[in-house]
Amino acid sequence: MILHTIDIMWMYILKKPFLDANIYLFPRLARALTCNLMTPRQNKSSVWKNSQMLCNTQLRGMVGLIQDRASSGSTSRNSKLNWSFPVLDGSIPPEQNEMIEANWRNNEVCTQRYSELLGKVCQREKGDILRHTQENHKLLVRDRLRLVLDDDDFFELSPLAGYDLPYGTVSNAGCLTGIGKICGVWCMLIANDATVKGGSLYPITVKKQLRAQDIAMLNHLPTVYLVDSGGAFLPLQAEIFPDQYHGGRIFYNIALMSSMKIPQVAVVCGSCPAGAAYASTMAEETIIVDNIGSLFLAGPPLVKAATGEDISVEELGGARLHARGSGSVDYISSTEEEAYERVRSVVMTFNRGQSPKESMKYADPLYSPEELKALAPQNYEYSLDVKLILSRLIDGSQFQEFKAEYGTTLVTGFAYVKGHLIGLVANNGELTHQASLKGSHFINLCSHRNIPILFLLNTVPQTSRCMSLAQAEDLGRKFKAQACMMATIACAEVPKITLVIGGYFGNDSYAMCGRSFNPNFLFLWPNARIGLVDCRSPFADFLEGDEYLSMDKSTLKHLEKKLETESTALYSSARLWDDGVILPQNSREVIAKCLEIIKQKDHQTFICQQQPILRM
Ligand code: COA
C-alpha cells in the first residue's frame, strides 16, 4: 500500500473517532484516510474459532473477505487504464448534511442490531456441542467446511435464516450454505448442522437448501453436500413433506442438476435416516465415514418397535454395509479428515477448468466505500442522488451513463467493479413511464451483449390514489411500461445481481429484479425496508377517509406495529426472502465476489447431456 507522506503524517496525528466525526467537515482528507486505512484481509484460522469471530468475519462482508489491496487495487492505480468512462462527481452537497447525519445514525442502529443477531444465531448450547463432539465423535460443521475448502474464503449465504419464526428460532436454519473454492473451483456447499435438533429439516432448512441449489443452477456451481441430519422435523411434517417446494424438491433438483452437468458429491458424516438418506444416495458420488455415517429409512428403535428385532446402527445401515453390500456409497473413509480429503480428490475429477488466476487491473473508487454508511437511505423520501452511491462502488468512479437526459428517475449505464464489466440499473426516484422504457432498452442491450446487470433497488411504496383523469392515464402508461420492463428482465439471459439499498416496496420492485424475478444473488442493506405499503403511512392511502377514521385506534396501532416489524431487513432475511444482509461499506467486495463466481462458467466447456447420472 502506497501512502502519501501527508497521509502518514495525518494518520499519526488523528485518531479514528475524529475521522468518523469529521468525515463531512473535511471530506477530501477523510476520503484519503479512509481509503488508506481499510483493514487488510485478516488471519484465516481465527474465523472458525468462535462465533464472535465468525460474526466479525461476516460483518466484513458475508465472509467475502477484503482482498489484499496490495495485490491489485492500489498498484493498478498507476497503471494505464484501457477504458475512459467519464468520472462521476461524488462529492456530497453541504445542504444534504442533515440527511447524511440521519442516515448515518440510522445505519449505526441497524448495523448494531444486525451484528447482535448474527452473534446470537451462531451460538450453540453447550450440551448440544458436547453431544455432537464427545458422544457422537463428530466434527463441528464449520470445522468440516474448513477441511473441505482451499482456504477460509467461505461466502456464507443467509446466516440469519431461521431467526424468530412462528415455530421458534432455528439457528442458521439448521444448515450452512455458501460458496467456496475446492481445488481452485468455486463450489456450492450445503452442510447440515447436527447441533441444531440433530440436523433435522425444518421448513426453513428445506427452503435454505432449495435456494442454495437454485444458486448452484443459476451459476453452474458444482455442489457438495455434507449430510448429517435426522430427516424431516416430524412435528412440522405437514410443512415439509407434501407440497411442490417441500423436501422432495431437494432430490428432484439433484437429478436436474446432474442432467445440467452440475456435478455433485455427498459425504455421509452422521446419521442419515429417511429423507436425509436420499440426498446421499442421489448425489453422483458418495463418501461415507466409517463408524460415524449411517443410512437407513428407519432407525433401530423403529425396527424394534415394528419387528421386535434388536439391531445395531452399523448392522442396519453402517458404512461397511453400504460400501460392500448395498453399493449406495462409493468410498469409505476411516476418519472425517480423510473423507474431506476425498471430496477434494473427487472435485479434481469433475474435470472443470479452474478459473484462471487473473490479476485484473482496476482502480479503486475515488470516494471511500466507508462513506456508504451515511448514504444508505433512512427513508426513500430523503432522496439523495443515487450517483453518490455509484461513485463509491465502481472502479475509478467511472460511469458510462446511458440516456442520461431521459427518464432520469432511473439511472442506467456501464461501469466496472474490480475489473468486471457490468450494466447498472439504479432507482433515483419513482419508476415512471419514461424511466421504465429506458430500463427495458438498457436491459436488452446488456442481454444482447452478455453483460451481467447490477440492480440497485430503492422503490417507493404503492399508492392507489388517483385524483384525476390525467393521473389515471399517467398511471396506465406507467404500468404498461413497467410490464414491458418486467418481461425484459424475466427473459434476459444474463446474470443479475440485486442489491436493495433502501425501499423494496410495491410493484416497482418487480421491475427492478426483485426476488420473484430470479436474480442470481439478492442482498439487502441493513436499513432496507420491505413491503407493499409503508408502515409509516400505511392505511390512509388505501382506506377511504371514513373507513380510516372509524378504525379503532388500538387496532390501527397493532397493525402498524406488525407492518413495522415485518418490513425490516432482519425479518426478511430470517425468512429467506434474500440471500443475506450485507453492510453498505462491504458491498463492493460482495458484488465483485459474485461477479467472479458468475464468471467461472465462462471458463468451462459443457457438452449438453439430457440424462442425469443414474446410480446403480
Ligand atoms: N424430528 C424431530 N426432532 C428430532 C428429529 C426429527 N426427525 N431428529 C432429532 N430430533 C431431536 C431430538 O428429539 C433431540 O431433541 P432434544 O434436544 O429436544 O431432546 C435433538 O433432535 C437431538 O437428537 P438426539 O437423538 O438427542 O441426538 P443424536 O445425535 O444422539 O441422534 C439422530 C440424532 C438424528 C440419529 C436421532 O435423533 C434420530 O434417530 N432421530 C430420529 C430420526 C428419524 O426417525 N427421522 C425420520 C424422519 S422422516
Residues whose N, C-alpha, C, O or C-beta is under 5 A from the ligand:
A	BS01	COA	K197 G198 S200 S229 G230 G231 A232 F233 L234 S271 P273 A274 G275 G299
